[in-house]
Amino acid sequence: MVTYQLEVGVTGKLRHRYRVKLVPQITPSGTFMPADGEPEGDAMSSLHTARAHAQRALRLVGQNATREIIPTIPHQTGRWLMHGYPDPIARWNHHPEIEVHLLQRGSGWYIVGDRIGRYSAGQLVLIGSHLPHNWISDIDPGEHIPDRDVVFQFHRQWLREAQVIVPELNELEPMLNAAARGIEFTGDSAVRGAAQLIEIGSSTGLGRLRCVTTMLQILAEAPAHEYNLLASPGVAVPSDSKATGIVDLAMRELFANLNGTVNLTKIAAQVGMSQSGLSRYFARATGQSFSDTLRSLRLTKARQLLEVTDHPVTEVARSSGYNNLSNFNRQFRTETGLTPSEYRRQAGRAPQTP
């Protein structure tokens, strides 16, 4: 499985320019809504729309994964920034800094380590050092999502040095160690943590430091039912430009053909490799085989369609790239422990005929 990351190079001046932003609202059920009151984004409700979104997302992932160089902001603990989507400097990469990442708006795909899933507005994730990641939104042609992301990045070394003087900060260590796999926060912890993250952007001095430590305390004290580990243990960092370039081509094919046939032979020919050689490179750079990545993407799409549409199971299967219903049902049950119809009933949708 492969990952991407959206990063924005930002100076102190630009950060000030974007300081005043709309804040997401909370619905009575405790979920996030965009600040303007619009719904979180229409999920893909048809094969045509799903494919169009995937193809448009490719414009952002056509770069080799490289290490992101994040500038140090003098006299500040970490770097805070807010940016929209898409952005020409968005790219797949990783960096040594730990990152707290809030998705204020939109919906689409998240890819953290070897975990691929769907996100919606309000997702709050803690990303460990050198863990590749990215969020790819479902957008229409020419659409731009302003201020989609709010990000705070800091060095682990800063905390280690501070812990010598302020030993209470050692309480953050278990969470920071777990962040190597990526942590998604939910419920009240996500709501409160996101509020502090946003407030960092408009704070200075000791007030800013208070926001940072309060945010980290909220996340570190999150109850077990309000956080999820995302990636598998020991996800490897992309180690060479050749491997990441090959993965980039493979991901183009994956996103463009979630509902059809993915031509691994064509990709291998483009890079002058055998299919087996390509598969090895892909696994080396992503931690998961090409076929497992494709299956995960398709089943994630199927779950989302079962949750938000009333399409018959047969149509969901076809829209997710499965022409054989028996194969779809078998793989879906292996992945979720449920049949598609059982999954839909649990999600609160009316049961549909196969």
VOGU-3710 file (C-alpha; in Angstrom, 3 decimals, decimal comma):
1> mvtyqlevgv> 0,000/0,000/0,000  1,308/3,470/-0,774  0,957/6,790/0,972  0,941/10,449/0,130  1,319/13,655/2,042  0,116/17,210/1,532  2,652/19,790/2,757  2,773/23,548/2,280  5,946/25,587/2,525  4,862/28,630/4,485
11> tgklrhryrv> 6,626/31,646/5,931  5,683/33,481/9,081  4,157/36,235/6,977  1,939/33,869/5,026  0,957/32,106/8,207  -0,281/35,414/9,568  -2,175/36,048/6,350  -4,183/32,857/6,796  -4,577/33,140/10,540  -8,253/34,127/10,628
21> klvpqitpsg> -10,231/31,189/9,288  -13,665/29,653/9,535  -13,981/27,091/12,312  -15,816/23,800/11,761  -19,078/23,366/13,621  -20,297/20,402/15,647  -23,629/18,793/14,883  -25,940/17,573/17,685  -24,672/14,050/17,041  -21,088/15,153/17,756
31> tfmpadgepe> -19,804/15,052/14,184  -18,028/17,863/12,365  -19,665/20,064/9,751  -17,835/22,629/7,608  -17,891/26,183/8,874  -20,264/27,432/6,187  -22,920/24,875/7,131  -22,643/22,875/3,929  -22,723/19,086/4,240  -19,435/17,265/4,539
41> gdamsslhta> -19,412/16,380/0,863  -21,475/14,105/-1,266  -20,014/10,630/-1,293  -19,461/8,926/-4,628  -22,886/7,639/-5,570  -22,193/6,242/-8,984  -19,477/4,520/-10,949  -18,975/7,553/-13,174  -18,540/9,963/-10,277  -16,231/7,628/-8,382
51> rahaqralrl> -13,948/7,154/-11,360  -13,892/10,868/-12,137  -12,833/11,681/-8,564  -10,050/9,113/-8,642  -8,720/10,389/-11,964  -8,711/13,998/-10,755  -6,858/12,951/-7,617  -4,036/11,660/-9,804  -3,025/15,202/-10,678  -1,745/15,542/-7,125
61> vgqnatreii> 0,139/12,285/-6,850  2,317/12,435/-9,954  5,506/13,140/-8,043  8,179/10,911/-6,558  8,080/10,590/-2,797  10,878/12,621/-1,249  11,726/13,733/2,230  9,924/16,949/3,112  12,200/19,691/4,437  10,188/21,655/6,981
71> ptiphqtgrw> 11,686/25,047/7,907  12,235/25,882/11,554  10,296/28,923/12,740  12,519/30,959/15,087  11,207/31,543/18,622  8,285/29,136/18,172  7,537/25,597/19,283  6,824/23,815/16,035  5,178/25,050/12,844  1,467/25,716/12,398
81> lmhgypdpia> -0,112/26,137/8,959  -3,439/26,010/7,174  -3,881/25,213/3,493  -6,517/24,345/0,928  -6,878/21,597/-1,651  -5,694/21,083/-4,320  -2,377/22,864/-4,195  0,465/22,669/-6,746  3,054/21,868/-4,074  1,078/18,979/-2,594
91> rwnhhpeiev> 3,120/15,805/-2,896  3,684/12,354/-1,453  6,484/12,450/1,106  7,505/11,991/4,712  9,418/14,048/7,266  11,105/13,601/10,660  8,683/15,917/12,460  5,650/14,601/14,341  2,436/16,052/12,917  -1,078/16,727/14,169
101> hllqrgsgwy> -3,366/16,975/11,127  -6,993/18,147/11,027  -9,224/17,845/7,958  -11,698/20,716/8,323  -13,597/20,202/5,101  -14,315/17,799/2,297  -14,306/14,024/2,073  -12,196/11,509/0,197  -9,337/9,074/0,733  -6,752/9,008/3,477
111> ivgdrigrys> -3,573/6,961/3,125  -1,396/6,546/6,230  1,396/3,989/6,102  -0,231/0,844/4,748  -3,746/1,922/5,759  -6,192/3,221/3,141  -9,627/4,493/4,108  -12,255/7,173/3,683  -12,175/10,432/5,601  -14,753/13,124/6,274
121> agqlvligsh> -14,554/16,617/7,742  -13,350/16,591/11,338  -10,828/13,771/11,060  -7,901/14,381/13,427  -4,741/12,286/13,027  -1,373/12,186/14,795  1,404/11,213/12,367  4,738/9,887/13,627  8,205/10,667/12,327  8,811/9,535/8,728
131> lphnwisdid> 5,364/7,924/8,410  4,205/8,670/4,811  0,685/10,030/4,500  -1,743/11,953/2,308  -5,384/12,960/1,942  -6,990/13,026/-1,519  -10,351/14,799/-1,641  -13,334/14,104/-3,885  -13,617/17,270/-5,954  -15,309/18,416/-9,143
141> pgehipdrdv> -13,311/19,887/-12,051  -11,969/23,299/-11,070  -13,164/22,953/-7,487  -10,985/24,168/-4,628  -11,523/23,439/-0,944  -10,248/26,454/1,027  -8,521/25,875/4,357  -9,093/22,137/4,181  -6,110/21,245/6,356  -4,831/22,557/9,690
151> vfqfhrqwlr> -1,411/21,173/10,613  1,007/21,441/13,536  4,488/19,918/13,175  7,149/19,607/15,881  10,401/17,746/16,517  10,453/14,842/18,955  13,813/16,182/20,136  12,118/19,341/21,401  10,047/17,286/23,811  12,980/15,128/24,875
161> eaqvivpeln> 14,993/18,201/25,793  12,011/19,771/27,563  11,385/16,567/29,538  14,732/17,028/31,295  13,430/20,248/32,836  9,701/19,431/32,897  9,457/15,702/33,736  5,655/15,782/33,582  6,010/15,815/29,796  7,121/12,177/30,007
171> elepmlnaaa> 3,424/11,313/30,162  3,294/11,987/26,406  5,798/9,228/25,566  3,339/6,306/25,125  1,237/8,336/22,670  4,252/9,578/20,725  5,609/6,038/20,452  2,226/4,825/19,148  2,217/7,675/16,610  4,733/5,669/14,566
181> rgieftgdsa> 1,632/3,838/13,270  -0,554/6,952/12,968  -3,391/7,584/15,428  -6,893/8,675/14,393  -8,828/10,413/17,190  -12,611/10,435/17,383  -15,407/11,658/19,623  -14,870/14,321/22,262  -11,080/13,936/22,131  -11,073/14,839/18,429
191> vrgaaqliei> -13,406/17,804/18,953  -11,407/19,253/21,838  -8,041/18,482/20,260  -9,083/20,131/16,992  -10,215/23,276/18,830  -6,796/23,624/20,476  -5,022/22,942/17,191  -6,940/25,733/15,493  -6,279/28,109/18,393  -2,508/27,611/18,062
201> gsstglgrlr> -2,665/29,564/14,798  -3,943/32,733/16,425  -1,858/32,524/19,609  1,595/33,790/20,509  4,055/33,470/23,351  2,971/31,592/26,447  -0,601/31,423/25,139  0,631/29,484/22,131  2,634/27,115/24,316  -0,457/26,536/26,465
211> cvttmlqila> -2,475/25,579/23,374  0,238/23,151/22,247  0,542/21,404/25,616  -3,230/21,349/26,155  -3,760/19,778/22,740  -1,136/17,109/23,412  -2,606/16,418/26,861  -6,107/15,958/25,401  -4,814/13,500/22,832  -2,604/11,634/25,304
221> eapaheynll> -5,555/11,190/27,700  -8,028/10,054/25,013  -9,959/6,979/26,202  -9,433/3,755/24,289  -12,751/4,049/22,427  -11,755/7,464/21,021  -8,592/6,541/19,118  -7,531/4,009/16,497  -4,078/2,945/15,334  -3,927/3,117/11,546
231> aspgvavpsd> -0,810/1,611/9,946  0,708/-1,779/10,613  3,800/-1,894/12,856  7,127/-1,279/11,160  5,966/0,404/7,939  9,108/1,129/5,935  10,019/4,603/4,722  10,458/4,763/0,903  14,190/4,239/0,587  15,141/5,205/-2,965
241> skatgivdla> 13,876/7,370/-5,777  13,600/4,469/-8,210  11,228/2,548/-5,959  9,056/5,569/-5,237  8,913/6,517/-8,918  7,704/3,037/-9,789  5,104/3,167/-7,027  3,901/6,498/-8,370  3,191/4,951/-11,777  1,482/1,980/-10,158
251> mrelfanlng> -0,760/4,227/-8,070  -1,803/6,153/-11,173  -3,037/2,873/-12,618  -4,765/1,888/-9,381  -6,727/5,119/-8,936  -7,677/5,246/-12,610  -9,016/1,684/-12,629  -10,634/0,990/-9,261  -13,715/-0,208/-11,134  -11,944/-2,025/-13,962
261> tvnltkiaaq> -8,863/-3,998/-14,917  -5,504/-2,840/-13,608  -2,814/-3,623/-16,178  0,282/-4,560/-14,190  1,992/-5,748/-17,388  1,701/-2,269/-18,900  3,225/-0,642/-15,829  6,083/-3,142/-15,774  6,810/-2,455/-19,452  6,895/1,305/-18,825
271> vgmsqsglsr> 9,622/0,944/-16,220  11,520/-1,844/-17,985  10,856/-4,507/-15,376  9,202/-7,884/-15,126  5,877/-8,185/-13,319  7,575/-9,979/-10,431  10,251/-7,301/-10,219  7,640/-4,575/-10,186  5,723/-6,358/-7,451  8,867/-6,572/-5,305
281> yfaratgqsf> 9,588/-2,865/-5,736  6,002/-1,971/-4,901  6,037/-4,086/-1,733  9,392/-2,628/-0,721  8,171/0,957/-0,983  4,681/0,480/0,483  4,873/-2,490/2,829  2,091/-4,306/0,991  1,719/-6,140/-2,293  0,153/-4,553/-5,357
291> sdtlrslrlt> -2,805/-6,940/-5,307  -3,452/-6,378/-1,589  -3,380/-2,609/-2,140  -5,866/-2,862/-4,987  -8,163/-5,118/-2,963  -8,052/-2,733/0,012  -8,936/0,262/-2,161  -11,832/-1,560/-3,807  -13,268/-2,921/-0,573  -12,969/0,488/1,079
301> karqllevtd> -14,927/1,935/-1,824  -17,517/-0,848/-1,501  -18,003/-0,172/2,212  -18,511/3,501/1,516  -21,099/2,806/-1,200  -22,966/0,402/1,092  -23,035/3,047/3,819  -24,273/6,015/1,790  -26,226/4,637/-1,172  -29,189/2,328/-1,742
311> hpvtevarss> -27,579/0,655/-4,747  -28,130/-3,105/-4,968  -25,193/-5,234/-3,832  -24,587/-6,345/-7,419  -24,155/-2,720/-8,517  -21,904/-1,963/-5,537  -19,741/-4,924/-6,535  -19,456/-3,749/-10,164  -18,756/-0,152/-9,105  -15,944/-1,435/-6,903
321> gynnlsnfnr> -14,290/-3,453/-9,675  -15,806/-6,883/-8,981  -17,548/-8,587/-11,885  -17,991/-11,825/-9,956  -20,514/-11,416/-7,128  -19,394/-14,584/-5,330  -15,797/-13,381/-5,294  -16,910/-9,966/-4,032  -19,004/-11,482/-1,233  -16,154/-13,789/-0,193
331> qfrtetgltp> -13,509/-11,055/-0,109  -15,843/-8,618/1,625  -16,643/-11,136/4,358  -12,950/-11,985/4,809  -12,178/-8,290/5,217  -15,084/-7,254/7,462  -16,453/-10,451/8,990  -19,855/-9,581/7,503  -21,691/-10,073/4,232  -22,350/-6,871/2,256
341> seyrrqagra> -26,040/-6,980/3,258  -25,178/-7,444/6,932  -22,701/-4,574/6,736  -25,333/-2,335/5,174  -27,884/-3,164/7,890  -25,351/-2,314/10,585  -24,674/0,982/8,828  -28,378/1,804/9,058  -29,280/1,447/5,379  -32,306/-0,457/4,208
351> pqtp> -31,431/-3,972/3,015  -31,222/-4,371/-0,736  -31,722/-7,369/-2,955  -28,465/-8,806/-4,388
//
